[in-house]
Amino acid sequence: IMVSHKEFVGAGKAPGLQVWRIENMDLKPVPKALHGSFYTGDAYLLLFTTSAPSYNIHMWLGDECSQDESGSAAIFATQLDDFLGGGPVQYREVQNYESNTFLGYFKSGIKYQKGGVASGFQHVVTNDMNVKRLLHIKGRRAIRATEVDLSWGSFNKGDCFIIDLGKDVYQWCGSECNRFERLKASGVAIDIRDNERNGRAKLHMVEEGEEPAAVIEALGPKTTIAPSTPDDDKVDTSNRKKGALYMISDASGTMKVSPVAPASPFKQAMLSPEECYILDNGVDRNIFVWKGADKTLNQQENKTIQVLPAGAETTLFKQFFSDWKDKDETTGPSKAFTIGRIAKVEQVPFDASTLHSNKAMAAQHGMVDDGKGKVKIWRVENGEKVPVDPSSYGHFYGGDCYLILYSYRQGGREQHIIYTWWGLKCTQDELAASAFLTVKLDDSMGGAPVQVRVTQGQEPPHLMSLFQGKPMIIHNGGTSRKGGQSQASSTRLFHIRQSSSRATRAVEVEATASNLNTNDTFVLKSPNALFVWRGVGASDEEMEAAKHVVGFIGGSASHVSEGKEPADFWSALGGKKDYQTSKSLQNMVKPPRLNKIIQLYINEVPGDFTQSDLATDDVMILDTWEQIFLWVGKEANAEERKGAPKIAKDYIDSDPSGRRGLPITTIKQGAEPPTFTGWFQAWDPKMWETDPLERIRTHF
């Protein structure tokens, strides 16, 4: 008998993340603004839905949750799995040991808070400023903010801490913490202000030894700060890809586990559709349970970490098999519906979030609706907000800042989102004014709106979907002010790509052939011609969006297919050059992965990676399946630079799916070729010219 629950009715109906807490053996939804915050005394159920649709169910257990709560979470996970037709992949997550898939939903980090249901702690977004807590920030890729005792004894010199006093949030940086840790801690502080406080708190950066009076008052007289502690991430993962395969059988009436193969790679024929199997990749803290299509599984509460129904195997699971072929496939793994990875490059119908849209907002706020609510847009001018003419809605200029108020009905009530969009070429005064005007607008609406700050090039899918079937058009510079427009360049190139919500965005990029990409559509305007260029992997929706760009530019466009370009097309771009033509972009076998080498060990960056995930004090590996890139940051130490090529070779030689001998390309920060930058949409070549810490401080 399939069990339903009132919370299941809306489960999986729209792409994105849903979170429930177990309260008195029942499910209670957690507000979107508080996704990523977990009480250590509780258990949670999470559902992530792609538009395919495919589903991930996660049961998360805090260190101090009770046996009853973890048992309830397991039962609800099984019931939700049944309700969604038995197709979801199930994960069992334990505090501090979460899977990369789980961590990828929360790019600005996860917060562990003391207490739970039993001690009366609730998940409520309030403007309550009577908060007093201390958060310890750990990790460089997977960011964890753990609530610790509010005392100087909790501090150490090597880490960042957040002293959260409600109206004021202080980011305290130990004298030995590095730049990248400061950067990631700033992301957590910004998230607390924007989501937990509705944009109402003030952020402060504090260096060890320069604590202001308010901090001393909250913590008492300062005592000696402990020395730094070793980084938890420095774990030897040389065996991370090794696995063992076991069959679980109850044919004899009792549960029996028998070994099938002691070490990977395995053969797909080892899996029988009538049985269940355990793939133990324990050295990398992964256990997979595979359910044959003809088998039902009575799930024990603490048996599994990932339960995979036949036909919904993840890429991570398939990599342990040297000959994996999906149904109706003859040449190897099909395009997997990957979650929390690059999606657009796979050319599959909607999958998680695309690279450019993932400033934690896509994962945390998702698509609240279809974007058909009411939209009002203002431009920031001379410290005031000036209405934008509705006929030019959808056009955003790099020299401007905008406020976008989106209103929609949900649950019988009107809800609001304020997007604050910052152009990369707007002035410091406009940035400051936009922050002030956002708070003012929020106050005028009773403090109820959700605030989302967006930097040009990082637009979340929902914002892109507000323009009623038209693409969001982002102009490189200039302004939409009457009479204030700078003369647009005589040659312009717009890069059109579809987002995870099927909305499209056209981004103006430098008019050079190296910016083309085989997966996308481009509009090129020169003084005497207008072209629409269609890459081999481009979608019909992108071609449709190109018509709107052509309509705006004016004139009659010639359609050009990749590989059949006329000479005047190349001359308008300043000559033919190499660009991103990777075939695997059109027919992805595996999702690309970004890994970082830390003290010569490899750790994967969770979730969709962006240009800002490239840590300038590290060496990173970008694995695009057909090729391996070693990216060397300018501040990487000599040991990492020297040891990295061998690590990359070992990484590929130890891959169970047999990819030995792949090309490994070493590239230096600031000299990235298009074959590398093409994996990141709207790559910004000028990003390295400014200090990332200074960039993030403008958000304080």
C-alpha positions as CSV (number, residue, x, y, z in Angstrom):
1,I,0.0,0.0,0.0
2,M,1.4,3.4,-1.0
3,V,1.5,5.8,1.9
4,S,0.8,9.4,1.2
5,H,1.4,12.5,3.4
6,K,0.1,16.0,3.0
7,E,3.7,17.2,2.5
8,F,4.2,14.7,-0.4
9,V,1.4,16.4,-2.4
10,G,3.7,19.3,-3.5
11,A,6.9,17.2,-3.5
12,G,8.8,17.1,-6.7
13,K,6.3,19.2,-8.6
14,A,8.9,21.9,-9.5
15,P,12.6,21.8,-10.0
16,G,14.7,22.7,-7.0
17,L,15.3,21.8,-3.3
18,Q,12.7,21.1,-0.7
19,V,13.6,20.6,3.0
20,W,11.6,19.2,5.9
21,R,12.6,18.7,9.6
22,I,11.3,15.8,11.6
23,E,9.2,17.3,14.4
24,N,7.2,15.0,16.8
25,M,7.5,12.2,14.2
26,D,6.0,14.4,11.5
27,L,7.4,16.4,8.6
28,K,7.6,20.2,8.9
29,P,8.8,22.3,5.9
30,V,11.9,24.6,6.4
31,P,11.6,28.1,4.9
32,K,13.7,28.5,1.7
33,A,15.7,31.4,3.2
34,L,16.9,29.0,5.9
35,H,17.9,26.1,3.6
36,G,21.4,25.0,4.6
37,S,20.9,25.6,8.3
38,F,20.6,22.4,10.4
39,Y,20.1,21.9,14.1
40,T,22.5,19.2,15.4
41,G,19.8,17.7,17.6
42,D,17.4,17.0,14.7
43,A,16.9,14.8,11.6
44,Y,15.8,16.2,8.2
45,L,14.4,15.0,4.9
46,L,15.5,16.7,1.6
47,L,14.3,16.3,-1.9
48,F,16.1,17.7,-5.0
49,T,14.2,17.6,-8.2
50,T,15.5,18.2,-11.8
51,S,13.1,19.0,-14.7
52,A,13.7,15.6,-16.3
53,P,12.3,15.0,-13.7
54,S,14.7,12.9,-11.7
55,Y,14.9,12.9,-7.9
56,N,17.4,12.7,-5.0
57,I,16.1,12.0,-1.5
58,H,18.5,12.8,1.3
59,M,18.0,11.9,5.0
60,W,20.3,14.1,7.2
61,L,21.1,13.1,10.7
62,G,22.5,15.5,13.3
63,D,25.1,14.3,15.8
64,E,22.7,14.5,18.6
65,C,19.4,13.5,17.0
66,S,17.5,10.7,18.7
67,Q,17.0,7.1,17.5
68,D,13.2,7.9,17.1
69,E,14.0,10.9,14.8
70,S,16.4,9.0,12.7
71,G,14.0,6.1,12.4
72,S,11.2,8.5,11.4
73,A,13.5,10.1,8.7
74,A,14.2,6.6,7.3
75,I,10.5,5.8,7.1
76,F,9.5,9.1,5.5
77,A,12.4,8.7,3.0
78,T,11.1,5.2,2.0
79,Q,7.5,6.5,1.8
80,L,8.5,9.5,-0.4
81,D,10.5,7.2,-2.6
82,D,7.4,5.0,-3.1
83,F,5.2,8.1,-3.7
84,L,7.6,9.2,-6.5
85,G,7.4,5.8,-8.1
86,G,10.6,4.1,-6.7
87,G,12.8,6.0,-9.1
88,P,14.7,8.4,-6.7
89,V,18.3,7.9,-5.6
90,Q,18.4,7.9,-1.8
91,Y,21.3,9.2,0.3
92,R,21.9,8.8,4.0
93,E,23.8,11.9,5.2
94,V,25.5,12.2,8.6
95,Q,26.6,15.6,10.1
96,N,30.2,16.4,9.0
97,Y,30.3,13.5,6.5
98,E,27.8,14.7,3.9
99,S,28.1,13.6,0.2
100,N,29.4,16.0,-2.4
101,T,25.9,15.9,-4.1
102,F,24.4,17.2,-0.8
103,L,27.0,19.9,-0.2
104,G,26.6,21.1,-3.8
105,Y,23.1,22.4,-3.0
106,F,24.6,25.0,-0.6
107,K,27.4,26.8,-2.3
108,S,27.7,29.4,0.4
109,G,28.1,26.7,3.0
110,I,26.0,24.8,5.6
111,K,25.4,25.9,9.1
112,Y,25.2,23.6,12.2
113,Q,23.3,25.2,15.0
114,K,23.1,23.9,18.6
115,G,19.8,22.4,19.9
116,G,16.8,21.2,18.1
117,V,13.0,20.5,18.3
118,A,13.3,19.0,21.8
119,S,14.9,22.2,23.1
120,G,12.3,24.5,21.4
121,F,14.4,25.8,18.5
122,Q,12.4,26.7,15.4
123,H,13.3,27.4,11.8
124,V,11.7,30.8,11.4
125,V,12.8,33.8,9.3
126,T,12.5,36.8,11.6
127,N,13.8,40.3,12.0
128,D,14.7,39.4,15.6
129,M,18.0,41.1,16.3
130,N,18.5,39.5,19.7
131,V,20.8,36.8,18.4
132,K,24.1,36.0,20.1
133,R,26.1,33.1,18.7
134,L,29.6,32.2,17.5
135,L,30.1,30.2,14.3
136,H,33.4,28.4,13.5
137,I,34.0,28.3,9.7
138,K,35.9,25.2,8.4
139,G,36.7,24.0,4.9
140,R,37.7,25.5,1.6
141,R,35.4,23.7,-0.9
142,A,32.7,22.3,1.4
143,I,32.1,25.1,3.8
144,R,30.7,24.2,7.3
145,A,29.8,26.8,9.9
146,T,29.4,25.1,13.3
147,E,27.9,26.9,16.3
148,V,30.4,26.7,19.2
149,D,30.5,28.2,22.7
150,L,30.4,32.0,22.7
151,S,33.8,32.4,24.4
152,W,37.4,33.2,23.5
153,G,38.3,29.5,24.3
154,S,36.5,28.5,21.0
155,F,38.8,30.6,18.8
156,N,42.1,29.6,17.1
157,K,44.6,31.6,15.0
158,G,44.2,29.5,11.8
159,D,40.4,29.8,11.1
160,C,37.7,32.4,10.5
161,F,34.8,32.8,13.0
162,I,31.5,34.7,12.7
163,I,30.4,36.6,15.8
164,D,26.7,37.0,15.1
165,L,25.1,39.7,17.3
166,G,21.9,40.1,15.4
167,K,22.1,43.7,14.1
168,D,25.9,43.4,13.6
169,V,27.7,40.4,12.1
170,Y,31.5,40.3,12.7
171,Q,33.7,38.1,10.5
172,W,36.8,37.5,12.7
173,C,40.0,36.3,10.9
174,G,42.8,34.6,12.7
175,S,46.3,35.8,12.1
176,E,47.2,32.5,10.4
177,C,44.1,32.0,8.2
178,N,44.6,32.3,4.5
179,R,42.9,34.4,1.8
180,F,40.7,31.7,0.4
181,E,39.3,30.9,3.8
182,R,38.5,34.6,4.4
183,L,36.7,34.6,1.0
184,K,34.6,31.6,1.9
185,A,33.8,32.9,5.4
186,S,32.6,36.2,3.8
187,G,30.1,34.2,1.7
188,V,28.6,32.7,4.9
189,A,28.4,36.2,6.6
190,I,26.7,37.6,3.5
191,D,24.3,34.7,3.5
192,I,23.4,35.3,7.1
193,R,22.7,39.0,6.4
194,D,20.7,38.5,3.2
195,N,18.7,35.4,4.1
196,E,18.4,35.1,7.9
197,R,18.1,38.8,8.5
198,N,16.4,39.9,5.3
199,G,19.3,42.2,4.5
200,R,19.0,44.2,7.7
201,A,22.3,43.3,9.5
202,K,25.5,45.2,9.1
203,L,28.7,43.2,8.2
204,H,32.1,44.0,9.7
205,M,35.6,42.5,9.0
206,V,37.7,42.1,12.1
207,E,41.4,41.1,12.3
208,E,42.8,39.2,15.3
209,G,44.1,41.8,17.7
210,E,41.8,44.6,16.4
211,E,38.5,43.6,18.0
212,P,36.1,46.5,18.5
213,A,34.4,47.2,21.8
214,A,31.1,45.5,20.9
215,V,33.0,42.2,20.3
216,I,34.8,42.4,23.7
217,E,31.5,43.3,25.4
218,A,29.9,40.1,23.9
219,L,32.8,37.7,24.6
220,G,34.3,39.3,27.8
221,P,38.0,40.2,28.3
222,K,40.2,38.6,25.6
223,T,42.3,35.6,26.6
224,T,45.1,33.9,24.7
225,I,44.0,32.6,21.3
226,A,44.9,28.9,20.6
227,P,47.3,28.1,17.8
228,S,45.9,26.9,14.4
229,T,44.6,23.3,14.1
230,P,45.4,21.0,11.1
231,D,43.1,21.1,8.1
232,D,40.6,18.3,8.2
233,D,40.7,18.1,4.4
234,K,44.2,16.7,4.3
235,V,43.2,13.1,4.1
236,D,45.0,10.6,1.9
237,T,42.5,9.8,-0.8
238,S,44.8,7.7,-3.0
239,N,42.4,4.7,-2.6
240,R,39.2,6.8,-3.2
241,K,38.3,5.0,-6.4
242,K,38.7,1.4,-5.0
243,G,35.5,-0.5,-4.4
244,A,34.3,-4.0,-3.5
245,L,31.0,-5.6,-4.7
246,Y,28.7,-7.8,-2.6
247,M,25.3,-9.5,-3.4
248,I,22.5,-9.4,-0.8
249,S,20.1,-12.4,-1.1
250,D,17.2,-13.6,0.9
251,A,16.4,-16.6,-1.3
252,S,17.1,-19.0,1.7
253,G,14.7,-17.1,3.9
254,T,17.5,-15.3,5.8
255,M,19.5,-12.3,4.6
256,K,22.8,-13.4,3.2
257,V,25.7,-11.2,2.0
258,S,28.2,-12.8,-0.4
259,P,31.2,-11.3,-2.2
260,V,31.0,-10.9,-5.9
261,A,34.3,-9.1,-6.7
262,P,36.9,-7.9,-4.3
263,A,38.1,-4.9,-6.3
264,S,36.9,-2.6,-9.1
265,P,36.6,-2.2,-12.1
266,F,33.6,-4.5,-12.3
267,K,31.6,-5.8,-15.2
268,Q,28.0,-4.8,-15.6
269,A,27.0,-8.4,-16.1
270,M,27.8,-9.0,-12.5
271,L,24.5,-7.3,-11.5
272,S,21.4,-9.5,-11.8
273,P,18.0,-7.8,-12.1
274,E,16.5,-10.2,-9.5
275,E,19.0,-9.2,-6.7
276,C,20.3,-6.3,-4.6
277,Y,24.0,-5.4,-4.4
278,I,26.2,-3.4,-2.1
279,L,29.1,-1.5,-3.7
280,D,31.5,-0.6,-0.9
281,N,33.6,2.4,-1.6
282,G,34.2,3.0,2.1
283,V,37.6,4.6,1.7
284,D,35.9,7.5,0.1
285,R,33.0,7.3,2.6
286,N,30.5,6.0,0.0
287,I,28.3,3.0,0.2
288,F,25.9,2.3,-2.8
289,V,23.0,-0.1,-2.7
290,W,21.8,-1.2,-6.2
291,K,18.2,-2.5,-6.5
292,G,17.5,-4.8,-9.4
293,A,14.5,-3.8,-11.5
294,D,12.7,-7.0,-10.4
295,K,13.6,-6.8,-6.7
296,T,11.9,-5.0,-3.8
297,L,14.1,-3.9,-0.9
298,N,13.1,-3.7,2.7
299,Q,15.5,-0.9,3.7
300,Q,17.1,-1.1,7.1
301,E,17.4,2.2,8.8
302,N,21.2,2.4,8.9
303,K,22.2,0.2,6.0
304,T,22.5,2.6,3.2
305,I,24.1,5.8,2.1
306,Q,22.9,5.8,-1.5
307,V,20.1,3.6,-2.8
308,L,20.1,3.4,-6.6
309,P,17.1,1.8,-8.5
310,A,18.1,0.0,-11.8
311,G,18.1,2.7,-14.5
312,A,18.8,5.6,-12.2
313,E,22.5,4.9,-11.5
314,T,24.6,8.0,-10.8
315,T,27.8,8.7,-12.7
316,L,29.7,8.1,-9.5
317,F,28.3,4.6,-9.3
318,K,28.9,3.8,-13.1
319,Q,32.5,4.8,-12.9
320,F,33.3,1.6,-11.0
321,F,32.3,-0.5,-14.1
322,S,34.7,-0.7,-17.1
323,D,31.9,-1.6,-19.6
324,W,28.8,0.2,-18.4
325,K,26.1,0.6,-21.0
326,D,22.7,2.2,-20.4
327,K,19.4,0.8,-21.8
328,D,19.3,1.1,-25.6
329,E,22.9,2.2,-25.6
330,T,25.6,0.5,-27.6
331,T,28.6,2.7,-27.1
332,G,28.8,3.3,-23.3
333,P,27.1,5.3,-20.6
334,S,24.4,7.6,-21.8
335,K,24.0,11.3,-20.8
336,A,23.3,10.9,-17.1
337,F,20.9,13.2,-15.4
338,T,23.5,14.6,-13.1
339,I,22.5,16.7,-10.2
340,G,24.5,19.8,-9.0
341,R,26.9,19.7,-12.0
342,I,27.2,21.4,-15.3
343,A,23.9,20.8,-17.0
344,K,23.8,22.8,-20.2
345,V,26.8,21.1,-21.7
346,E,25.0,17.7,-21.7
347,Q,22.2,18.9,-24.0
348,V,19.7,17.0,-21.8
349,P,16.3,18.5,-21.0
350,F,16.8,20.8,-18.0
351,D,19.1,19.4,-15.4
352,A,19.9,21.0,-12.0
353,S,21.5,24.5,-12.5
354,T,23.7,25.7,-15.2
355,L,27.2,26.9,-14.3
356,H,26.7,30.6,-14.7
357,S,23.6,30.7,-12.5
358,N,24.9,29.1,-9.4
359,K,25.8,31.7,-6.9
360,A,24.1,29.5,-4.3
361,M,20.8,31.1,-5.2
362,A,19.8,28.5,-7.8
363,A,20.3,25.8,-5.3
364,Q,18.9,27.6,-2.3
365,H,16.0,29.6,-3.8
366,G,15.3,27.5,-6.9
367,M,12.5,28.4,-9.1
368,V,9.8,29.8,-6.8
369,D,7.4,29.9,-9.8
370,D,7.3,30.2,-13.6
371,G,8.3,33.9,-13.7
372,K,4.9,35.1,-14.8
373,G,4.2,37.4,-11.8
374,K,4.5,41.2,-11.7
375,V,7.8,42.8,-12.5
376,K,9.0,46.4,-11.7
377,I,12.5,47.6,-12.5
378,W,14.3,50.7,-11.4
379,R,17.8,52.0,-12.3
380,V,20.0,53.6,-9.6
381,E,20.7,57.2,-10.6
382,N,22.2,60.0,-8.4
383,G,21.4,58.0,-5.2
384,E,17.7,57.5,-6.2
385,K,15.7,54.8,-8.0
386,V,14.4,55.8,-11.4
387,P,11.7,53.6,-13.2
388,V,13.0,51.8,-16.3
389,D,10.7,52.0,-19.3
390,P,8.9,48.7,-19.5
391,S,9.6,48.4,-23.2
392,S,13.3,47.9,-22.4
393,Y,12.7,45.3,-19.6
394,G,15.1,42.5,-20.0
395,H,18.0,44.7,-21.1
396,F,20.7,45.2,-18.5
397,Y,23.8,47.4,-19.0
398,G,27.1,46.8,-17.4
399,G,27.5,50.5,-16.4
400,D,24.2,50.4,-14.3
401,C,22.8,49.0,-11.1
402,Y,19.1,47.9,-11.1
403,L,16.5,47.0,-8.5
404,I,14.0,44.4,-9.8
405,L,10.8,43.8,-7.6
406,Y,9.1,40.5,-8.4
407,S,5.6,39.9,-6.9
408,Y,3.8,36.6,-7.2
409,R,1.0,34.7,-5.3
410,Q,1.8,31.6,-3.3
411,G,-0.4,30.0,-0.7
412,G,-3.0,32.7,-1.1
413,R,-0.6,35.4,-0.2
414,E,1.4,37.9,-2.2
415,Q,5.2,37.2,-2.0
416,H,8.0,39.4,-3.1
417,I,11.6,39.1,-4.2
418,I,13.9,42.1,-4.6
419,Y,16.8,41.4,-7.0
420,T,19.6,43.9,-6.8
421,W,21.7,43.6,-10.0
422,W,25.2,45.0,-10.1
423,G,26.8,45.8,-13.4
424,L,30.6,45.1,-13.5
425,K,31.2,48.7,-14.7
426,C,28.9,50.6,-12.3
427,T,30.5,53.1,-9.9
428,Q,31.2,52.6,-6.2
429,D,28.6,55.2,-5.4
430,E,25.9,53.4,-7.3
431,L,26.8,50.1,-5.6
432,A,26.5,51.8,-2.2
433,A,23.2,53.5,-3.2
434,S,21.7,50.3,-4.5
435,A,22.3,48.5,-1.2
436,F,20.7,51.4,0.7
437,L,17.7,51.6,-1.8
438,T,17.1,47.8,-1.5
439,V,16.8,48.1,2.3
440,K,14.5,51.1,1.9
441,L,12.3,49.3,-0.6
442,D,12.3,46.2,1.7
443,D,11.3,48.4,4.7
444,S,8.5,50.1,2.8
445,M,7.0,46.6,2.2
446,G,7.2,45.6,5.9
447,G,10.5,43.7,5.6
448,A,8.8,40.7,4.0
449,P,10.6,40.4,0.6
450,V,13.4,38.0,-0.1
451,Q,16.5,39.9,-1.2
452,V,18.8,38.5,-3.8
453,R,22.0,40.3,-4.8
454,V,23.2,39.5,-8.3
455,T,26.5,40.4,-9.9
456,Q,26.5,40.7,-13.7
457,G,27.2,37.2,-15.2
458,Q,25.8,35.3,-12.1
459,E,22.1,35.6,-12.8
460,P,20.0,32.8,-11.2
461,P,17.5,31.0,-13.5
462,H,14.5,32.5,-11.9
463,L,15.6,36.1,-12.6
464,M,16.3,35.0,-16.2
465,S,12.8,33.7,-16.6
466,L,11.0,37.0,-15.7
467,F,10.9,38.4,-19.3
468,Q,8.0,36.4,-20.8
469,G,9.8,34.2,-23.3
470,K,12.4,36.8,-24.3
471,P,16.0,36.4,-23.4
472,M,17.7,38.4,-20.7
473,I,20.1,40.6,-22.7
474,I,23.2,41.7,-20.9
475,H,25.2,44.5,-22.5
476,N,28.9,44.5,-21.7
477,G,29.0,48.2,-20.7
478,G,27.0,51.4,-21.2
479,T,23.9,52.5,-19.5
480,S,20.1,52.6,-20.2
481,R,19.9,56.3,-19.1
482,K,18.4,58.7,-21.5
483,G,21.2,60.6,-23.2
484,G,23.8,58.9,-21.1
485,Q,24.5,56.0,-23.4
486,S,28.0,55.5,-24.5
487,Q,28.4,54.7,-28.2
488,A,28.1,50.9,-28.6
489,S,31.0,49.3,-30.3
490,S,30.6,48.9,-34.1
491,T,31.3,45.2,-33.8
492,R,29.4,43.3,-31.1
493,L,29.1,39.6,-30.2
494,F,26.3,38.1,-28.0
495,H,26.7,34.6,-26.5
496,I,23.2,32.9,-26.1
497,R,22.8,30.0,-23.7
498,Q,19.8,28.3,-22.2
499,S,19.5,28.1,-18.4
500,S,18.3,25.3,-16.2
501,S,14.8,26.8,-16.1
502,R,14.7,26.8,-19.9
503,A,15.1,30.6,-19.8
504,T,17.8,32.1,-22.1
505,R,20.4,34.7,-21.6
506,A,22.3,36.7,-24.2
507,V,25.6,38.0,-22.8
508,E,27.7,40.4,-24.7
509,V,31.3,39.2,-24.9
510,E,34.4,40.5,-26.7
511,A,34.0,40.1,-30.5
512,T,36.7,37.5,-31.1
513,A,36.5,34.0,-32.6
514,S,38.0,32.4,-29.4
515,N,34.8,33.2,-27.6
516,L,32.6,31.0,-29.8
517,N,31.4,27.7,-28.3
518,T,30.1,24.6,-30.3
519,N,27.2,24.2,-27.8
520,D,25.6,27.6,-28.1
521,T,24.2,30.3,-30.5
522,F,25.9,33.6,-31.1
523,V,24.7,36.9,-32.8
524,L,27.5,38.9,-34.5
525,K,27.0,42.5,-35.7
526,S,29.7,44.2,-37.7
527,P,29.5,47.6,-39.4
528,N,28.2,46.0,-42.6
529,A,26.8,42.6,-41.7
530,L,24.6,40.7,-39.1
531,F,25.0,37.0,-38.5
532,V,23.3,34.3,-36.3
533,W,25.9,31.5,-35.8
534,R,24.5,28.1,-34.7
535,G,26.9,25.7,-32.9
536,V,26.5,22.0,-33.6
537,G,25.1,21.5,-30.0
538,A,22.9,24.6,-29.9
539,S,19.2,24.3,-29.0
540,D,16.1,25.5,-30.8
541,E,15.3,27.8,-27.8
542,E,18.7,29.5,-28.2
543,M,17.9,30.1,-31.9
544,E,14.5,31.5,-30.9
545,A,16.3,33.9,-28.4
546,A,18.7,35.0,-31.2
547,K,15.7,36.5,-33.1
548,H,15.0,38.9,-30.1
549,V,18.7,39.9,-30.1
550,V,18.5,40.5,-33.9
551,G,15.3,42.5,-33.5
552,F,16.9,44.7,-30.9
553,I,20.0,45.3,-33.0
554,G,18.0,45.9,-36.2
555,G,18.6,44.6,-39.7
556,S,18.3,41.3,-41.5
557,A,20.5,38.5,-40.3
558,S,22.3,35.8,-42.3
559,H,22.2,32.3,-40.7
560,V,25.5,30.6,-40.4
561,S,26.0,26.9,-39.4
562,E,29.2,25.9,-37.6
563,G,31.7,24.7,-40.1
564,K,30.1,26.6,-43.0
565,E,31.1,30.1,-42.1
566,P,31.7,32.6,-45.0
567,A,35.0,34.6,-45.1
568,D,33.4,37.9,-44.0
569,F,32.1,36.2,-40.8
570,W,35.7,35.4,-39.7
571,S,37.0,38.8,-40.8
572,A,34.3,40.6,-38.7
573,L,35.7,38.6,-35.7
574,G,39.3,39.7,-36.5
575,G,40.3,36.4,-38.1
576,K,39.8,32.6,-37.4
577,K,41.0,31.4,-34.0
578,D,40.7,28.2,-31.9
579,Y,37.5,28.0,-29.8
580,Q,35.7,25.5,-27.6
581,T,34.8,22.6,-30.0
582,S,34.9,19.6,-27.6
583,K,32.6,16.9,-28.9
584,S,32.0,15.7,-25.4
585,L,30.3,18.9,-24.8
586,Q,27.5,17.9,-27.2
587,N,27.3,14.3,-26.0
588,M,28.5,14.2,-22.5
589,V,29.4,10.7,-21.2
590,K,30.3,12.0,-17.7
591,P,29.8,15.4,-16.1
592,P,33.0,17.5,-15.8
593,R,34.5,17.8,-12.4
594,L,36.6,20.4,-10.8
595,N,39.1,19.0,-8.2
596,K,41.7,20.8,-6.1
597,I,45.0,19.5,-5.0
598,I,45.5,20.3,-1.4
599,Q,48.8,19.3,0.1
600,L,49.0,16.9,-2.9
601,Y,45.7,15.1,-2.2
602,I,42.7,15.5,-4.4
603,N,39.4,16.9,-3.2
604,E,36.4,17.5,-5.4
605,V,34.6,20.9,-5.5
606,P,31.0,20.2,-4.6
607,G,28.1,21.4,-6.8
608,D,28.4,23.4,-10.0
609,F,31.8,25.0,-10.2
610,T,32.4,28.6,-11.3
611,Q,35.5,30.6,-12.1
612,S,35.6,31.8,-8.5
613,D,36.1,28.2,-7.3
614,L,39.6,28.3,-8.9
615,A,41.7,29.0,-5.7
616,T,44.6,31.3,-6.7
617,D,46.8,29.7,-3.9
618,D,46.2,26.1,-5.3
619,V,46.6,23.7,-8.2
620,M,43.3,22.5,-9.5
621,I,42.3,19.6,-11.8
622,L,39.5,20.1,-14.3
623,D,38.4,16.6,-15.5
624,T,36.3,16.9,-18.7
625,W,36.3,13.1,-19.3
626,E,38.2,13.3,-22.6
627,Q,40.9,15.6,-21.2
628,I,42.5,16.6,-17.9
629,F,43.5,20.2,-17.2
630,L,46.0,21.2,-14.5
631,W,45.3,24.8,-13.5
632,V,48.1,26.4,-11.5
633,G,47.2,29.4,-9.4
634,K,49.7,32.3,-9.1
635,E,50.1,31.8,-5.3
636,A,50.4,27.9,-5.3
637,N,53.5,26.8,-3.4
638,A,56.6,25.1,-5.0
639,E,55.7,21.7,-3.6
640,E,52.3,21.7,-5.2
641,R,53.5,23.0,-8.5
642,K,56.2,20.3,-8.7
643,G,54.0,17.4,-7.5
644,A,50.9,18.2,-9.4
645,P,51.7,16.6,-12.8
646,K,52.3,13.2,-11.0
647,I,49.1,13.5,-9.0
648,A,47.1,14.2,-12.2
649,K,48.7,11.1,-13.8
650,D,48.0,8.9,-10.8
651,Y,44.4,10.3,-10.7
652,I,43.7,9.2,-14.2
653,D,45.7,5.9,-14.0
654,S,43.7,4.8,-11.0
655,D,40.3,5.6,-12.6
656,P,38.3,2.3,-12.5
657,S,36.8,3.0,-15.9
658,G,40.2,2.7,-17.6
659,R,41.1,6.1,-19.0
660,R,44.9,5.7,-18.8
661,G,46.9,7.9,-21.1
662,L,44.5,10.8,-21.4
663,P,46.1,14.1,-22.4
664,I,47.0,16.3,-19.4
665,T,47.2,20.0,-20.2
666,T,49.0,22.3,-17.7
667,I,47.9,25.9,-17.8
668,K,48.7,29.0,-15.7
669,Q,46.4,31.4,-14.1
670,G,45.8,34.4,-16.4
671,A,46.8,32.4,-19.6
672,E,43.8,30.1,-19.9
673,P,43.1,28.8,-23.5
674,P,39.5,28.6,-24.8
675,T,39.5,24.9,-24.5
676,F,39.6,25.5,-20.7
677,T,37.5,28.6,-20.4
678,G,34.8,27.2,-22.6
679,W,33.7,25.0,-19.7
680,F,32.8,28.1,-17.7
681,Q,30.0,30.3,-19.1
682,A,30.8,34.0,-19.3
683,W,34.4,33.5,-18.2
684,D,35.8,36.9,-17.2
685,P,39.5,37.3,-18.3
686,K,39.8,40.5,-16.2
687,M,38.7,38.6,-13.0
688,W,42.4,38.0,-12.0
689,E,43.2,41.7,-12.2
690,T,41.3,42.5,-9.0
691,D,41.8,40.9,-5.6
692,P,38.8,38.5,-5.0
693,L,38.8,39.6,-1.3
694,E,38.5,43.3,-2.3
695,R,35.7,42.3,-4.7
696,I,33.7,40.5,-2.0
697,R,34.3,43.3,0.5
698,T,32.2,45.6,-1.8
699,H,29.3,43.4,-0.7
700,F,29.9,44.2,3.0
